[in-house]
Amino acid sequence: MRDRFLIVVAAGQGSRMKSAVPKQFLELGGKAVLRRTIERFIEASPGIKVITVLPEEHIGWWKEYCFTRDFLYPQTLVPGGMTRFHSVRNALARVPDGAVAAVHDGVRPLVSAGLITKMFSMMDGCRALIPVLPSTDTLAVLDRRTDSAGAVTLVPAPGEEADRTRIYAVQTPQMFYSEDLKAAYSRAFDTSFTDDASVARKNGIPLSYTEGEKLNIKLTAPEDLVLAEAILKL
């Protein structure tokens, strides 16, 4: 069996949350969002090796939080990079070949232990596994138009229609054979790299997919934190 590694990406500043501290450190149900995220993986896979990617200026803060709040699970702390791509690459330098690497957003604290367990089990039969959800909204393809005064309007894109049955929302955790992901991240950065799956796809790694979870939301704006608090009370 391959060793299991979690790369939890928590190096962003979260400006859209309009908070004095990065959103991964905000309290959710009495615990930091980042702590809740890591605890889900510990619950699903006791003994998993955790690599936490943080803003360099907040590494000391997180160490103090873990000590004073009795969250003493071993972690390797890694400073984030210029982009998410560079942050993950920094973390992969700490992951050996021959492992399964799960990369997860630090601000998706509501992922279930059941999904994590299922995905690790499925990694026995695939090299890369991505959780997705089908779109349930009606979709429109629109172009942005800016007039001479700078006002922006949205107009239909002629001849373009979005087929909702083929559109899926991509979530994390995304799991890979570590040697595959490390090879993929040895490439030069490209602006088309929006997640780990896009980096892996560019390097020819075959991707498999599984159904994600509606409650596995990413906390981005203040209303997301309100929604997460309500979900915890269910």
ROPA-766543 format. One record per residue: residue in three letters; z, y, x of N, C-alpha, C, CB in turn. Coordinates in steps of 0.2 Angstrom, whole numbers, plus 5000, padded with zeros to 4 digits. Atoms other than C-alpha are relative to their C-alpha. Glycine has a CB too. Example, Ala and Ser with C-alpha at 12.3 -4.5 7.8 and 13.67 -1.06 7.14 Angstrom:
BEGIN
[r "ALA",[5000,4994,5004],[5039,4978,5062],[5000,5006,5004],[5006,5000,4995]]
[r "SER",[4999,4994,4996],[5036,4995,5068],[5003,5005,4996],[4993,5002,5002]]
END
This chain:
BEGIN
[r "MET",[5000,4994,5004],[5000,5000,5000],[5000,5006,5004],[5006,5000,4995]]
[r "ARG",[5000,4994,4997],[4996,5017,5006],[5006,5005,4999],[4993,5004,4998]]
[r "ASP",[4994,4995,5001],[5010,5030,5009],[4997,5005,4995],[5002,5003,5007]]
[r "ARG",[5002,4994,5005],[5010,5044,4996],[5003,5006,5002],[5003,4998,4993]]
[r "PHE",[4998,4993,4998],[5010,5062,5000],[4999,5005,4995],[4996,5002,5007]]
[r "LEU",[5001,4995,5005],[5012,5077,4989],[4999,5007,5004],[5006,5001,4995]]
[r "ILE",[5001,4993,4998],[5004,5094,4994],[5001,5004,4994],[4993,5000,5004]]
[r "VAL",[4999,4996,5006],[5011,5106,4982],[4999,5007,5003],[5008,5000,4998]]
[r "VAL",[5003,4993,4998],[5002,5123,4984],[5003,5005,4996],[4992,5000,4999]]
[r "ALA",[4995,4995,5003],[5014,5137,4981],[5000,5006,5004],[5007,4998,4999]]
[r "ALA",[5001,4994,4995],[5007,5151,4993],[4998,5006,4997],[4996,4998,5005]]
[r "GLY",[5002,4994,5003],[5001,5163,4980],[5005,5005,4999],[4996,4998,4994]]
[r "GLN",[4995,4994,5002],[5009,5180,4975],[5001,5001,4993],[4998,5006,5004]]
[r "GLY",[5000,5000,5007],[5005,5178,4957],[5001,5007,4997],[5006,4996,4998]]
[r "SER",[4999,4993,5003],[5002,5197,4953],[4999,5000,4993],[4994,5004,5004]]
[r "ARG",[5001,5000,5008],[4996,5193,4935],[5007,4999,4996],[4995,4995,4998]]
[r "MET",[4994,5002,5004],[5014,5187,4931],[5004,5007,5000],[5004,4995,5004]]
[r "LYS",[4996,4993,5001],[5020,5206,4934],[5007,4999,5002],[4999,5003,4993]]
[r "SER",[4993,5002,4999],[5036,5199,4942],[5001,5003,5007],[5001,4993,5000]]
[r "ALA",[4998,4997,4994],[5046,5206,4957],[4999,4994,5006],[5007,5003,5000]]
[r "VAL",[5001,5006,4995],[5045,5188,4965],[4994,4996,4998],[5007,4996,5000]]
[r "PRO",[5005,5004,5002],[5031,5176,4966],[5002,4995,4994],[4997,4996,5006]]
[r "LYS",[4999,5003,5006],[5029,5166,4950],[5003,4993,5001],[4994,4999,4996]]
[r "GLN",[4998,5007,4999],[5033,5149,4958],[5008,5000,5001],[4997,4997,5007]]
[r "PHE",[4993,5000,4999],[5051,5155,4962],[5004,5003,4993],[5001,5005,5005]]
[r "LEU",[4997,4997,5006],[5054,5162,4944],[5004,4994,4997],[4995,5002,4995]]
[r "GLU",[4996,5005,5003],[5067,5153,4934],[4997,4997,4993],[5007,5002,4998]]
[r "LEU",[5002,5003,5006],[5062,5140,4921],[5005,4995,4997],[4992,4997,5001]]
[r "GLY",[4995,5004,5002],[5075,5132,4911],[5006,4999,5005],[4997,4993,4998]]
[r "GLY",[4994,5000,4995],[5088,5136,4924],[4998,4998,5007],[5005,4996,4997]]
[r "LYS",[5002,5002,4993],[5078,5130,4939],[4993,5004,5002],[4998,4992,5000]]
[r "ALA",[5006,4997,4997],[5064,5138,4950],[4994,4995,4998],[5000,5000,5007]]
[r "VAL",[5006,5004,5002],[5047,5133,4944],[4998,4995,5005],[4994,5005,4998]]
[r "LEU",[5002,5004,4994],[5043,5126,4961],[5004,4993,5000],[5000,5003,5006]]
[r "ARG",[4996,5005,5000],[5058,5115,4960],[4998,4995,4995],[5007,5002,5000]]
[r "ARG",[5002,5004,5006],[5053,5108,4943],[4994,4996,5002],[5000,5004,4994]]
[r "THR",[5006,5003,4999],[5036,5104,4949],[5001,4994,5005],[4995,5005,5004]]
[r "ILE",[4999,5005,4996],[5042,5094,4964],[5004,4994,4997],[5004,5003,5007]]
[r "GLU",[4996,5005,5003],[5055,5085,4954],[4996,4995,4996],[5006,5003,4996]]
[r "ARG",[5004,5004,5004],[5042,5078,4943],[4997,4994,5004],[4994,5004,4996]]
[r "PHE",[5003,5005,4995],[5034,5069,4958],[5005,4996,5003],[4996,5004,5005]]
[r "ILE",[4995,5004,4998],[5050,5063,4964],[5002,4995,4995],[5006,5004,5002]]
[r "GLU",[4998,5004,5006],[5054,5056,4947],[4994,4994,5000],[5000,5003,4994]]
[r "ALA",[5005,5005,5000],[5037,5047,4947],[4999,4995,5006],[4993,5004,4998]]
[r "SER",[5001,5004,4994],[5036,5041,4965],[5006,5001,5005],[4993,5002,5003]]
[r "PRO",[4994,4999,4995],[5054,5040,4973],[4998,4999,5007],[5006,4996,4998]]
[r "GLY",[5001,5001,4993],[5052,5042,4992],[4993,5004,5002],[4999,4993,5001]]
[r "ILE",[5007,4997,4998],[5035,5052,4991],[5002,5006,5005],[4997,5003,4994]]
[r "LYS",[4999,4995,4995],[5033,5063,5006],[4997,5007,4998],[4996,4998,5007]]
[r "VAL",[5002,4993,5003],[5032,5082,5001],[4999,5005,5005],[5006,5002,4995]]
[r "ILE",[5002,4995,4996],[5023,5095,5010],[4999,5006,4995],[4993,4999,5004]]
[r "THR",[4999,4994,5004],[5027,5112,5002],[4996,5006,5004],[5007,5002,4998]]
[r "VAL",[5003,4994,4997],[5015,5127,5006],[5002,5006,4996],[4992,4999,4999]]
[r "LEU",[4997,4994,5002],[5023,5144,5004],[4997,5006,5003],[5007,4999,5001]]
[r "PRO",[5001,4994,4996],[5020,5162,5008],[5004,5000,5006],[5001,5006,4995]]
[r "GLU",[4996,5001,4994],[5026,5163,5026],[5006,5005,4999],[4996,5003,5006]]
[r "GLU",[4995,4995,5001],[5037,5178,5021],[5006,4997,4995],[4998,5007,4998]]
[r "HIS",[4995,5003,5005],[5046,5167,5008],[5003,4993,5002],[4997,5000,4993]]
[r "ILE",[4998,5007,4998],[5049,5151,5018],[5008,5001,5001],[4997,4998,5007]]
[r "GLY",[4993,4999,5000],[5067,5158,5022],[5003,5000,4993],[5002,5006,5004]]
[r "TRP",[4997,4999,5007],[5070,5162,5004],[5001,4993,4997],[4996,5004,4995]]
[r "TRP",[5000,5007,5003],[5065,5144,4999],[5005,4995,5003],[4993,4997,5000]]
[r "LYS",[4995,5004,4996],[5076,5136,5012],[5007,5002,4997],[5000,5001,5008]]
[r "GLU",[4993,4998,5002],[5091,5146,5006],[5001,4998,4993],[5000,5008,5000]]
[r "TYR",[5000,5002,5007],[5087,5142,4988],[5002,4992,5000],[4993,5001,4996]]
[r "CYS",[4999,5007,5000],[5086,5123,4991],[5007,4998,5003],[4995,4997,5005]]
[r "PHE",[4993,5001,4997],[5103,5124,5001],[5005,5002,4995],[5001,5003,5007]]
[r "THR",[4994,4998,5004],[5113,5134,4989],[4999,4997,4993],[4999,5008,4999]]
[r "ARG",[5000,5003,5007],[5106,5125,4973],[5000,4993,5001],[4994,5003,4997]]
[r "ASP",[5000,5007,5000],[5108,5108,4980],[4994,4996,4999],[5006,4997,4996]]
[r "PHE",[5006,5004,5001],[5090,5103,4980],[4998,4998,5007],[4994,5005,4997]]
[r "LEU",[5000,5001,4993],[5090,5094,4996],[4995,4994,5002],[5007,4997,5003]]
[r "TYR",[5005,5005,4999],[5075,5082,4995],[4996,5002,5006],[4995,4999,4994]]
[r "PRO",[5003,4998,4994],[5066,5082,5012],[4993,5003,4998],[4999,4994,5005]]
[r "GLN",[5007,4996,5001],[5051,5094,5013],[4998,5002,5007],[5000,5005,4995]]
[r "THR",[5003,4997,4995],[5039,5099,5026],[4997,5007,4998],[4994,4996,5004]]
[r "LEU",[5002,4993,5002],[5037,5118,5024],[4994,5002,5005],[5005,5005,5000]]
[r "VAL",[5006,4998,4996],[5020,5125,5029],[4998,5007,4997],[4994,4995,4999]]
[r "PRO",[5002,4993,5003],[5014,5143,5028],[4993,5000,4997],[5000,5005,5006]]
[r "GLY",[5007,5000,5003],[4999,5147,5017],[4995,5003,5004],[5001,5003,4993]]
[r "GLY",[5005,4997,4996],[4983,5153,5023],[4997,5006,4996],[4994,4995,5002]]
[r "MET",[5003,4994,5003],[4971,5167,5018],[4997,4998,4993],[4994,5002,5004]]
[r "THR",[5002,5002,5006],[4964,5157,5003],[5004,4993,4998],[4993,4999,4999]]
[r "ARG",[4998,5007,5002],[4969,5141,4993],[4997,4995,5005],[4999,4998,4993]]
[r "PHE",[5003,5004,4996],[4957,5132,5004],[5003,4999,5007],[4992,5002,5001]]
[r "HIS",[4997,5000,4993],[4965,5137,5020],[5007,4998,5000],[5000,5007,5003]]
[r "SER",[4994,5003,5001],[4982,5133,5013],[5001,4993,5000],[5003,5003,4993]]
[r "VAL",[5001,5008,5000],[4977,5115,5009],[4999,4998,5007],[4995,4998,4994]]
[r "ARG",[5002,5003,4993],[4969,5113,5026],[5006,5000,5004],[4995,5005,5003]]
[r "ASN",[4993,5000,4996],[4986,5119,5034],[5004,4994,4999],[5003,5006,4999]]
[r "ALA",[4996,5005,5002],[4995,5106,5024],[4997,4993,5003],[5001,5000,4993]]
[r "LEU",[5003,5006,4998],[4983,5092,5028],[5001,4998,5007],[4992,5000,4998]]
[r "ALA",[4999,5001,4993],[4986,5094,5046],[5007,4996,5001],[5001,5006,5004]]
[r "ARG",[4994,5003,5000],[5003,5086,5042],[4999,4993,4997],[5006,5004,4997]]
[r "VAL",[5001,5006,5004],[4996,5071,5033],[4996,4995,5004],[4996,5001,4993]]
[r "PRO",[5003,5005,4996],[4991,5055,5042],[4994,4997,4996],[5004,4994,5003]]
[r "ASP",[5005,5004,5003],[4975,5045,5039],[5003,4994,4997],[4994,4998,5005]]
[r "GLY",[4998,5006,5003],[4977,5030,5028],[5005,5001,4994],[5003,4995,5005]]
[r "ALA",[4995,4998,5006],[4988,5039,5014],[4996,5002,4994],[5005,5005,5003]]
[r "VAL",[5003,4996,5006],[4985,5045,4997],[5003,5007,4999],[5002,4995,4993]]
[r "ALA",[4998,4994,5000],[4986,5063,4996],[4999,5003,4993],[4997,5005,5005]]
[r "ALA",[5001,4996,5007],[4990,5072,4979],[5001,5007,5001],[5006,4997,4995]]
[r "VAL",[4999,4993,4999],[4987,5090,4979],[5001,5003,4993],[4993,5003,5003]]
[r "HIS",[4998,4998,5006],[4995,5099,4965],[5002,5008,5000],[5006,4996,4997]]
[r "ASP",[4998,4993,5001],[4998,5118,4959],[5007,5000,4999],[4996,5003,4995]]
[r "GLY",[4992,4999,5001],[5016,5123,4962],[5002,5003,4993],[5002,5004,5006]]
[r "VAL",[4998,4997,5007],[5015,5132,4945],[4997,4996,4995],[4997,5007,5000]]
[r "ARG",[5001,5005,5005],[5011,5117,4935],[5006,4995,4999],[4993,4996,5001]]
[r "PRO",[4994,5004,5000],[5029,5111,4932],[5001,4995,4994],[5006,5005,5000]]
[r "LEU",[4999,5005,5005],[5026,5102,4916],[4996,4994,5000],[4998,5004,4993]]
[r "VAL",[5004,5007,4999],[5015,5088,4922],[5005,4995,4999],[4997,5000,5007]]
[r "SER",[4995,5005,5002],[5023,5072,4916],[5000,4995,5006],[4998,4996,4994]]
[r "ALA",[5000,5006,4996],[5029,5058,4927],[4995,4995,4999],[5007,4998,5001]]
[r "GLY",[5004,5005,5002],[5019,5047,4917],[4993,5001,5002],[4999,4999,4992]]
[r "LEU",[5007,4999,4997],[5002,5055,4922],[5000,4999,5007],[4998,5007,4998]]
[r "ILE",[5000,5001,4993],[5007,5055,4940],[5000,4993,5002],[5006,5003,5003]]
[r "THR",[5000,5007,4998],[5012,5037,4940],[4993,4996,4998],[5006,4996,4995]]
[r "LYS",[5006,5003,5002],[4996,5032,4931],[4995,5001,5005],[4998,5003,4993]]
[r "MET",[5005,4999,4995],[4985,5041,4943],[5001,4997,5007],[5000,5008,5001]]
[r "PHE",[4998,5003,4993],[4994,5034,4959],[4997,4992,4999],[5007,5000,5002]]
[r "SER",[5002,5007,5001],[4991,5017,4951],[4992,4999,5000],[5002,4997,4993]]
[r "MET",[5008,5000,5000],[4972,5021,4948],[4997,5000,5007],[4998,5005,4995]]
[r "MET",[5003,4998,4993],[4970,5026,4966],[4999,4993,5004],[5005,5004,5004]]
[r "ASP",[5002,5006,4997],[4970,5007,4970],[4993,4998,5000],[5004,4994,4997]]
[r "GLY",[5007,5002,5001],[4952,5007,4964],[4995,5005,5001],[5000,4997,4993]]
[r "CYS",[5004,4994,4999],[4945,5024,4968],[5002,5004,5006],[4999,5004,4994]]
[r "ARG",[4998,4996,4994],[4944,5036,4983],[5002,5007,4998],[4994,5001,5004]]
[r "ALA",[4998,4993,5002],[4947,5052,4973],[5000,5000,4992],[4994,5005,5002]]
[r "LEU",[4999,5000,5007],[4954,5055,4955],[5002,5007,4998],[5005,4995,4999]]
[r "ILE",[4999,4993,5003],[4954,5071,4945],[5001,5000,4993],[4993,5004,5001]]
[r "PRO",[4998,5000,5007],[4963,5074,4928],[4996,5006,4997],[5007,5001,4999]]
[r "VAL",[5004,4995,5004],[4952,5083,4915],[5002,5000,4993],[4992,4999,5001]]
[r "LEU",[4999,5000,5007],[4953,5088,4897],[4993,5003,4997],[5006,5005,4998]]
[r "PRO",[5006,4998,5003],[4938,5090,4885],[5001,5007,4997],[4998,4995,4995]]
[r "SER",[4999,4994,5003],[4935,5107,4879],[5000,5000,4992],[4994,5005,5001]]
[r "THR",[5000,5000,5008],[4940,5110,4860],[4998,5007,4997],[5008,4998,4998]]
[r "ASP",[5002,4993,5002],[4934,5128,4859],[4993,5000,4999],[5003,5006,5004]]
[r "THR",[5007,4998,5000],[4917,5134,4854],[4999,5005,5006],[4998,5003,4993]]
[r "LEU",[5001,4996,4994],[4909,5141,4869],[4994,5004,4999],[4999,4995,5006]]
[r "ALA",[5006,4995,5000],[4897,5156,4872],[4998,5001,5007],[5001,5006,4995]]
[r "VAL",[5003,4998,4993],[4886,5160,4887],[4998,5007,4999],[4994,4996,5002]]
[r "LEU",[5001,4993,5001],[4887,5179,4889],[4999,5003,5007],[5006,5003,4996]]
[r "ASP",[5001,4996,4995],[4881,5192,4901],[5004,5006,5000],[4993,5001,5002]]
[r "ARG",[4996,4994,5000],[4891,5207,4906],[4995,5006,5002],[5006,5000,5006]]
[r "ARG",[5004,4994,4999],[4882,5224,4905],[5004,5006,5001],[4995,5000,4994]]
[r "THR",[4996,4994,4999],[4888,5240,4912],[4995,5006,4999],[5003,5000,5007]]
[r "ASP",[5004,4994,5001],[4881,5257,4906],[5001,5005,5005],[5001,5002,4993]]
[r "SER",[5000,4995,4995],[4879,5273,4915],[5007,5003,5001],[4995,5005,4999]]
[r "ALA",[4993,4997,5000],[4897,5278,4910],[5005,4995,5003],[5001,5002,4993]]
[r "GLY",[4996,5005,4997],[4904,5262,4917],[5003,4996,4995],[5006,5003,5004]]
[r "ALA",[4997,5004,5005],[4908,5254,4900],[4996,4993,5000],[4999,5003,4993]]
[r "VAL",[5002,5007,4999],[4906,5235,4900],[4999,4997,4993],[5005,4996,5004]]
[r "THR",[5001,5003,5006],[4899,5226,4885],[4997,4992,5002],[4995,5003,4996]]
[r "LEU",[5002,5007,4999],[4896,5207,4883],[4994,4999,4995],[5005,4995,4998]]
[r "VAL",[5006,5002,5004],[4879,5201,4877],[4998,4993,5001],[4994,5005,5002]]
[r "PRO",[5002,5007,4999],[4871,5184,4873],[4995,4999,5006],[4997,4998,4994]]
[r "ALA",[5005,5001,4994],[4862,5176,4888],[4994,4996,4996],[5003,4995,5005]]
[r "PRO",[5006,5003,5003],[4844,5172,4881],[4999,4993,5002],[4994,5005,5001]]
[r "GLY",[5002,5007,4999],[4840,5154,4879],[5005,4996,5003],[4994,5000,5005]]
[r "GLU",[4994,5004,4997],[4857,5148,4886],[5005,4998,4995],[5003,5003,5006]]
[r "GLU",[4994,5003,5005],[4869,5137,4875],[5004,4995,5004],[4996,4997,4994]]
[r "ALA",[4995,5004,4997],[4885,5129,4881],[5001,4993,4996],[5006,5003,5001]]
[r "ASP",[4999,5007,5003],[4886,5110,4876],[5007,4998,5001],[4995,4995,5002]]
[r "ARG",[4993,5001,5000],[4905,5109,4872],[5001,4992,5002],[5003,5002,4994]]
[r "THR",[4998,5007,4999],[4904,5090,4873],[4999,4998,5007],[4995,4995,4996]]
[r "ARG",[5000,5001,4993],[4900,5091,4891],[5004,5004,5005],[4993,5000,5003]]
[r "ILE",[4995,4995,4997],[4913,5104,4896],[5007,4997,5000],[4999,5007,4997]]
[r "TYR",[4994,5002,4999],[4929,5099,4903],[5004,5005,5005],[5001,4993,5003]]
[r "ALA",[4996,4996,4996],[4944,5108,4910],[5003,4996,5005],[5006,5004,4996]]
[r "VAL",[4997,5004,4994],[4950,5102,4927],[5007,5002,5002],[4995,5001,5006]]
[r "GLN",[4993,4998,4999],[4968,5101,4931],[5002,4997,5007],[5005,4996,4995]]
[r "THR",[4997,5003,4995],[4979,5095,4945],[5006,4996,4998],[5003,5005,5006]]
[r "PRO",[5002,5002,4993],[4986,5084,4953],[4993,4997,5001],[5005,4995,5003]]
[r "GLN",[5006,5003,4998],[4970,5079,4961],[5002,4995,5006],[4994,5005,5002]]
[r "MET",[4998,5005,4995],[4972,5063,4972],[4994,4997,5004],[5003,4994,4997]]
[r "PHE",[5005,5002,4996],[4962,5057,4987],[5002,4996,5005],[4996,5007,5003]]
[r "TYR",[4998,5004,4993],[4962,5045,5002],[5000,5006,5005],[4994,4995,5002]]
[r "SER",[4998,4994,4996],[4969,5057,5015],[4994,5001,5005],[5006,4999,5003]]
[r "GLU",[5006,4999,4995],[4955,5053,5028],[4994,5003,4997],[4999,4993,5003]]
[r "ASP",[5006,4997,5004],[4942,5058,5015],[5001,5007,5000],[4999,4997,4994]]
[r "LEU",[4999,4993,5001],[4950,5074,5011],[5001,5004,5006],[5007,5001,4996]]
[r "LYS",[5000,4996,4993],[4954,5079,5029],[4993,5001,5003],[5004,4996,5005]]
[r "ALA",[5006,4999,4998],[4936,5076,5033],[4996,5006,4996],[4996,4994,5000]]
[r "ALA",[5003,4995,5005],[4930,5087,5018],[5003,5007,5002],[5002,4998,4993]]
[r "TYR",[4997,4993,4999],[4942,5101,5023],[4998,5002,5008],[5007,5000,4999]]
[r "SER",[5002,4998,4993],[4935,5101,5041],[4994,5005,5000],[4998,4994,5005]]
[r "ARG",[5006,4996,5001],[4920,5110,5034],[5002,5008,5000],[4997,4999,4993]]
[r "ALA",[4999,4993,5001],[4918,5129,5034],[5002,5002,4993],[4994,5004,5003]]
[r "PHE",[4999,4997,5006],[4925,5139,5020],[4994,5002,4996],[5005,5005,5000]]
[r "ASP",[5006,4998,5005],[4913,5142,5005],[5003,5003,4994],[4995,4994,4999]]
[r "THR",[4998,4997,5006],[4916,5153,4990],[5000,4996,4994],[4997,5007,4999]]
[r "SER",[5001,5005,5006],[4911,5139,4979],[5005,4995,5000],[4993,4996,5001]]
[r "PHE",[4994,5005,5000],[4927,5129,4984],[5005,5003,4995],[5002,4999,5007]]
[r "THR",[4995,4997,5005],[4938,5133,4968],[5006,4995,5000],[4997,5001,4994]]
[r "ASP",[4995,5005,5000],[4948,5117,4970],[4999,4994,5005],[5001,4997,4993]]
[r "ASP",[5001,5005,4995],[4950,5101,4980],[4994,4996,4998],[5006,4996,5001]]
[r "ALA",[5006,5004,5002],[4937,5092,4970],[4994,5003,5002],[5000,4999,4992]]
[r "SER",[5006,4997,4998],[4924,5104,4974],[4999,5000,5007],[5000,5008,4998]]
[r "VAL",[5001,5001,4993],[4927,5103,4992],[4998,4992,5002],[5007,5001,5004]]
[r "ALA",[5001,5007,4999],[4927,5084,4991],[4993,4998,4998],[5005,4995,4996]]
[r "ARG",[5007,5001,5002],[4911,5084,4981],[4995,5002,5005],[4999,5003,4993]]
[r "LYS",[5005,4997,4995],[4902,5095,4994],[4999,4995,5006],[5003,5007,5002]]
[r "ASN",[5000,5005,4994],[4907,5081,5007],[4997,4993,4998],[5006,5000,5003]]
[r "GLY",[5003,5007,5002],[4899,5067,4997],[5005,4995,4998],[4996,4997,5005]]
[r "ILE",[4995,5005,5003],[4916,5059,4991],[4999,4999,4993],[5007,5003,5002]]
[r "PRO",[5001,5001,5007],[4913,5050,4975],[5007,5001,4996],[4998,4992,4999]]
[r "LEU",[4995,4998,5004],[4924,5057,4961],[5001,4996,4994],[5000,5008,4999]]
[r "SER",[4998,5003,5006],[4933,5048,4947],[5004,5004,4996],[5003,4993,5001]]
[r "TYR",[4997,4995,5004],[4940,5056,4932],[5005,4996,4995],[4995,5004,4996]]
[r "THR",[4995,5003,5005],[4955,5052,4920],[5002,5006,4996],[5006,4997,5003]]
[r "GLU",[4997,4995,5005],[4962,5061,4905],[5006,5003,5002],[5001,4997,4993]]
[r "GLY",[4994,4996,4998],[4974,5075,4909],[5005,5001,4994],[4998,5007,5003]]
[r "GLU",[4995,4998,5005],[4988,5083,4898],[4999,5007,4998],[5007,4998,5002]]
[r "LYS",[5001,4994,5003],[4987,5097,4886],[5006,5005,5002],[5000,5000,4993]]
[r "LEU",[4994,4996,4999],[5005,5102,4891],[5000,5002,5008],[5006,4997,4998]]
[r "ASN",[5000,4999,4993],[5001,5102,4910],[4996,5007,5001],[4996,4994,5004]]
[r "ILE",[5003,4993,5000],[4998,5121,4909],[5001,5003,5007],[5002,5004,4995]]
[r "LYS",[4999,4997,4994],[4996,5132,4924],[5003,5007,4998],[4994,5001,5004]]
[r "LEU",[4997,4994,5001],[5008,5147,4924],[4997,5006,5003],[5008,5000,5001]]
[r "THR",[5004,4994,4997],[4998,5163,4927],[5003,5006,4997],[4993,4999,4998]]
[r "ALA",[4998,4994,5003],[5004,5176,4915],[5007,5000,4997],[4995,5003,4995]]
[r "PRO",[4993,5000,5003],[5021,5181,4907],[5000,4996,4994],[5002,5007,4998]]
[r "GLU",[5000,5004,5006],[5016,5173,4891],[5000,4992,5001],[4994,5001,4995]]
[r "ASP",[4999,5007,4998],[5014,5156,4900],[5007,4998,5001],[4995,4999,5006]]
[r "LEU",[4993,5002,4999],[5032,5156,4905],[5004,5000,4994],[5003,5006,5005]]
[r "VAL",[4997,5001,5007],[5037,5159,4887],[4998,4994,4997],[4998,5006,4996]]
[r "LEU",[5003,5006,5003],[5026,5145,4882],[5004,4994,5003],[4993,4999,5000]]
[r "ALA",[4996,5005,4997],[5034,5134,4895],[5007,4999,4998],[4999,5001,5008]]
[r "GLU",[4993,5000,5002],[5051,5138,4890],[5001,4996,4993],[5004,5007,5000]]
[r "ALA",[5000,5003,5007],[5047,5133,4872],[4999,4992,5001],[4995,5003,4996]]
[r "ILE",[5002,5007,4999],[5039,5117,4878],[5006,4996,5003],[4994,4999,5005]]
[r "LEU",[4994,5003,4997],[5055,5112,4888],[5005,4998,4994],[5003,5004,5005]]
[r "LYS",[4995,5001,5005],[5065,5113,4872],[4998,4995,4995],[5001,5007,4996]]
[r "LEU",[5002,5005,5005],[5054,5101,4862],[5004,4993,5001],[4992,4999,5002]]
END
